[in-house]
Amino acid sequence: MPEIDTNEFVEPDDLRIWNKYTGELIGTLEQDTVEQAAAKLEVAASAAPSAAQIPRHRRADILNTAAESLQTHADEVAELIVAEAGKTIRQARKEVSRAANTLKLSANAALDNPGEVIAFDTFPGAEGRRGWYTREPLGLVVAITPYNDALNLVAHKLGPAIAAGNSVVLKPSQQTPLTAQFLVDILLRSGLPEQAIQVVRGNRDVVRMLVSSRKVRMVSFTGGFATGEAIAKLAGIKRLSMELGGNAPVLVFDDADLTQAAEACASGGFWAAGQNCIGAQRILVDKSVFFPFLQELVTVTKHLEVGDPRLEKTDIGPMISTSAAIGARRSIDEAVKAGARLISGGEQKESLLSPAILIKVPRTCRLWKEEVFAPVVLLEPFESEAEAVAAANDSEYSLQAGLFTSDINRAFRVAESIEAGGVMINDSSDFRLDSMPFGGAKYGSMGREGVRFTVEEMTQPKVVAIAGQ
């Protein structure tokens, strides 16, 4: 049987949630047994027909009311994100604002895209027919969410699922279940029927049961590649949508504004302590401006405040755990031992890791080949545009990329050549609008998020045709 990554599904008897900076216990939740989780799945599956019958205007009302409630409780939930996920207070506020917008976009989507009329007279012999297709809910969706955007990524699954008329079983990250439950409670208070959404917390056996159930019509998963592969092998014949991370390249050409590029790359590489699937990781720089850009980046980075995420001045808070920070530091040490040079940062103390900049990282190292998911960036020079594009595409995983240039023709040419789900011009890879299509382009690319596109993933067309007389 495929193995589920233990880093994503820890297995204590009682789920204890710790403040990621202070280490204080902030909550204890009971985990579901396989039998309890199966009972919840049965409730949600039984509720799927009634969820589909909720009028579109009512779905929109529920989602808009939830968005307003989330904004009303913005300070409370932001403080919870800081404690549970370790984001800085400024980053947490932004996530709350985005999650509210995601719910509003979902409300709009509930009223949109009902289907369209089919022109049957496009083929001889069908001229007398009239008909249309509608977009119908799939039924029961299992949504599995990560810790790094503990509120907004839950909203990105629940909002479209509700808009589409599905019922949902939510399996939130074991490390950030309180934030997920906060959003679910808001949706229930906003009028969502209790049976239509069930929250499950449990170990790997619970996850296996959920994703392999024949009652489930879709599994929507955001997380790591190893777990995504295991889910795909277990799921059987059902729809899968997965966002499995990346290894984002950013290209800096010789005609770029180096200050702008350095500031964007520092933000893109170190936001949320680097725990960001589209965060800048491999920064490829034209050799003629390599050292000036490196100096700009080091200067910007040294002004970043690392520490208590509750403080307004803090730019980089803790990683999700001390073990995650130790693992990132170990990857740095492996690269240095293989010949890389650590230019600045990389100091690790408990769950804190200061932003690290490395050069001369061998392509055999994990820092080059894999998603680092930590405040670590590596720089490499290139001699030609073709070499830069080849280096950018030198990864099995591809989600987004960025490039900096003042030449519009080069910008278009390179954007078309980079293999990624999105290319940001004159920005780092770390930009996402919650309404845009979002997903990968290489191994592990399955479906698209972005509210309207997720609703399409979570529905299926149904044709009605009337034969002429």
N, C-alpha and C positions, 0 to 999 in steps of 0.2 A: 504493500500500500504506500502511495507517495507520502513523503514526510512534510509536515507543516513546520515552518520556521519558528523555533522557540523564541526568537527575539521579538516576534510579533504576537505570540500567544503564550504568555507566561501562565503558570499553573499553580498559584497558591490556593489553599483550601478556601480562605476568604480573601476577596480582592481588596487589598489595602492600597490606598492612594496617598502618595507622599508629596509634600511640597518639594519641587525640584531644586529649589535653592536652599531652603532652610533645613530640609530633611524631616520636617514635622509631619505627623500623620494628619491628613485633612479629611479622610473619609474611609469607611469600610463598607463594602457591599458583598452580599452573598452571590456566589457564582451559581449558575444553573447546572444541574446534572444533565446528562444527555436526555434523560426521560423528561425533565422539566422543560428543556429547550424544545423537545419534540412536541410537547403539549402546546407551547406557545406558537410553534410553527403551524400546528393544526388549527389554532384559533385564527391566525392570520390567513391561512388558506381558505378557511370557511367564510371569512369576511370578504374575500376577493370579489364575489358577485355583487355584494351590497356596495363595496367601494366603487365599483364600476358604474353603479347607478347614481352616485352622487352627482347632481347637476354641475355643469362646468362653472356656473356663476357661484355655486356654493363652495366648490374647491378654491376658486379665486378668493372668495371672502375669507375662508380659513387661512389661506397663505398670507393675504394682506394683513389680517388681524395679528397673525403671528409675527410678521415683520415689524408692525407697530409696537407690539409688546416687547420684542427683542430690543428695539431702540429705547423703550421706556426703562428697561432693566440693563442698559448698556454698561453702566459702571460696575454693577454686580457681576455680570458675566465676564467682563474684562478682567476683573480681579481674580475670578475663578480660573481663567485661562493662564494668567500669570503664575498662580500657585500650582496648578495641575500640569501645565505644559511647559512652563519656564520661559514663555515669551516675555519680552519687556512690556511694560504697561502701554507704551505708545504703539507697539506692534499689535498688542491684544485689542486695543481700541479700534485699530484699522480692521482687524479681522471681524469684529462684531459688526462694524459698518458694512463690510462686504457681505457678511452672512444675511443681514437684513435686505440688502439689495438682491441677493440670490433668491430669497423668498419672494420678493416683489416681481422679479423676472419670471419666477415660476407661476405666480398668480396671473401674469400676462399670458404666459404660455398655455395656461388652462383654458383661456378664452380664444386661443388661436389654433391654426393648423388642424381644423376638423376633417380635412380631406378635400376632394375636388371632383368636379364632373369629368367623366371619361368620354372622349369623342370616339364613339364606336364606328362612325362612318369613315374612319381612316383605312379600313380594310374591306374589300368587296365581300358582300354577303352579310355584313353586320349593320347595314345602313338603317334598318328599322329599329334598332335597339337604342334604348336610353339607359343611362346608369351613372353611378358615382362610386367613389370609395371613401370610407371613413377610416380614421385612425383609432383603433380599439386598444384598451389596456391589455397587457400581457397576462396579468393575474397577480401572482405572488412574486415579489422581488426580495431577494436577500441582499442587503447592503452591508459591506464590511469596510470599515473606515480606519485610517491611521491616526497617529498622535500629533503630527506636525501642524495640521490645521484642524484642531479638534472640534471647532464649531462650523467653520465654513465648508469643509469637505463633507460633513454630515448634512448640512443644508443642501449641498450639491447633489446628494442622493435622495434625500427625503422630499425636497421641494418638487423636483420633476416627477418623482414617483406618484406623489399626491396629485399633481397637476394632470397626470396621465390617467388617473383613476385606478391605480394599483393599490394593493395592500403590501405591507413591508414588514420584514423581520430585520431589525438593525442589530448588527454585531459591532459595537464600537471598539476602539483600541482598549486593551486592558490597562493602559497607562493613563488614559484620559476619559474614563467613562462618565465622570460627573458632568463635564461640559456637554457631552452628547445627551445625557438625561435631561439637562436643563432645557435644551431645545425641544426634546420630545414632550416634556411637560408643558411648554408654551403652546405647542401644536394641539395638544389635548385640550388645554384651556380655551383655545381658539375655536374649538368645535369639531376637531377631527375625532371620529368614532374610535373608542379605545381598542376595539377588536382589530381595527385596520392597521395598527402599528404596534409591534411587539419588540421589546428590547431584550436581547439575550446576552448574557455574560458567561463565558465558560472557556474550557480548555480546548486542546486540539481535537479531542474526540467530538466535542460539540460542533466545532467548525466543520469537521468531516461530515457529520450528520446533516448539517444545514445545506452544504453545497451539493451533496449527493442525492438529496431528496427529490423524488419524482414529482412532488407537489409544487416545487419551485420552478418558475418559468424563466427566471433570469438571476444571475449572480453579478452584482456590481461591486468590484473590488479595487481599492487603492492601497498599494503597499509594495512589498519587495518582490523581486523576480522569482526567488526560490519558492515563496509561498504562492505566487501566481501560477507557476508551473504545476505545483501540487494541486491547486484548486482546479485547473483545467483538466488534469488527469482524472480527478474525482467527479467532476460535475456531470458527466454524461451528456445527453442530448438536451441542452437548454441554451439560452442565449447568455453569452458572457461579455461583459464590458470591463476592461482592466486598464488602469493607469499604473504602470510599474516603475516609474522613475526614469532617470536619464543620466547623462554624463556630459553636461552642457558645455559646448565650446563657444568662445567669444573671440572674434577676429578683430584685431586693431591694425588698420592699414596706416601707411606713412603719412597720409593726408588727413588723418583724424584729429579732432580736438582732444589732445591727450588728457587735459584736465577733466573734461566732461567724461571721457572714457574711464579714467581712473576712479572717479567718484561713482559712476554707475557700476563698475565692476566690484568695487568695495561693497556697495550696497547689495549687489546681486549675489556676491559670494558669501557674505557674512550675515545677511538678514536671517532672523530666527536661528541664530547660531549655526547657520549653514545647513539647517535641517529642512531643505527645500528642494523638491524634485526638479525644479527648473533653475536652481541656483547656478551661477557661473562657477565652473570648476577648472576647465582647461582654457587658459587665456593665451591665444596665439597672436604674436606681435611681430610686425615687420622689423627685420633686424636693424634697419637704419634708425628706428626710434625705440628699440627694445629697452635700452638702459634709461633714457629719459622717461619712458612710460613706467618702468619699474620704480624709479625714484618717486614719481607722482603717486603711484599706488601705495608705496611704503609710507609716504607722508600722510596720505589720507587715512590709512589704516591705523597709524600710531595715534591719531586723534580720537579713535573710537574708544568709548568707555565700556569696560568689561566688568560685570559684577551683578549687584542686586537688581533683579528685573522690576522690582516695585518702584524704583527711583526714576523720575522723569529723565534724568541725565544719562541713564544707561542705554547703550546701543546694542550690546551683546550680553545676553543672560546665559543661564546654564543650558547644557544639552539635556536631553530627556533623562539621562541617568549617568552616574559615575562610570559604569561599565562602557557606555557609548563613548564617553570622552577618552577613556583609557584605550579603547579600540582605535579611535581616530589617531591618538598619539602614537600607537603602535604602528599604524600605517605610515605615519611620518618617519618614524625611526627606520622602518624597512626601506623606505625610499632613500633616506640619507645613507644608509649602509650600502645601498646599491649604486651610489654615486650622486644622488641629488644634493642640492645645497639649500638649507633652510635659511632664508634671508631675514625673516622676522617672525615673531609670534611662536605659537605652538606650545606655550607653557600650559600645563594641565594641573589643576588643583581640584580634586573631587569632580563635580560635574561641569566645571568651567574649563574652557579651552580658549586661550587667546587666539585671535585670527592669525592664521599661518600663511605665509607666502613662500613658495619654493620655486627653484629653477633647476634646470638640468635633470628633470625627473625621467628616468628610463621608461620606455613604453612597455616594459615588462612588469612594471610595478602596479599594484592595486590602485594607487592614486591616479594613474593614467587610464587603466582599463575599466575600473568599476566606479559606481556612484559612491562618493566619499560620505555624503550626508553629514557634514561637519564644517566648521568655519575654516576651510582649507582651500586655497587656490594654487595652481601651478602655472607658471609662465614658460612659454617656449617660443623662440624666434623662428621666423620663416623668411625665405628669400624670394618667393614668387606667389602670385595669387593661386596658381594651380597647387603649389605645395601646401598653402594654407587651407584650401578646400579639402585636399586629401587628408590632412591631419585632422581637420574638423570631423570628417566622415569616418575616421579611424576608431569607431566604437560600435559594438553590437547593439547598444541602446541609444535611442535618439528621441528626445522629447522636444526641446526647443534649443535655439541658438541665437547668438547676437553678433552684430558686426558694426564697426565704426569706420566711416569714410565720408569724405565730402564729394565724392564722385558718384553721381546718381546712376550712371550707366554701370559702374562697377557694383554698386549696391544691388541693383536688380539682377545683374549677372551672377553674383555670388549667392544671393538669396535663392535663385533658381537652382544652383548647383549643390547647395547644402541639403543633406538628407535629414530632415527634421519635420516635426509636426507644426512648427512655427518658427519664423525667423524675424527677429526684432532688429530693425535698422537704426543705427545710432542710439542703441540702448543695449543693456546686457540681456542675457537670455531670460532674466527674471522679471518678466512682465506678463500678467494675465488679466484680461477683462473677463468677468464672470459670464458674459453673454457670448463670447467667441468660442468657436470649436477648439477643443483642447484634447490632445492625445499624441501618441507616439507615431514614429514612421518606420521603425525597424522591428527587431525581435520583440515580441510581447505587445505589439500594437494591436489593440482590440477595442474598436469603438471610439466614440468621442464623448467628452463631457462638454460643459457649456450648456446652459439650461435648455434652450430650444433643441439642441442636438441630442441632449440626454432624453428629452421627452420622445424624440423620434426613436431612440434606442429602446425605450421602455413601452413602445406601442407597436402595433402591427396593422397593416392595411386590411380592410375588409371590403370586398367588392359586392355591390348590388346592381344587377342588370335586369332590365325589363324588356322582354321580347316584343317586337312590334307585331301588329295584326296584319 
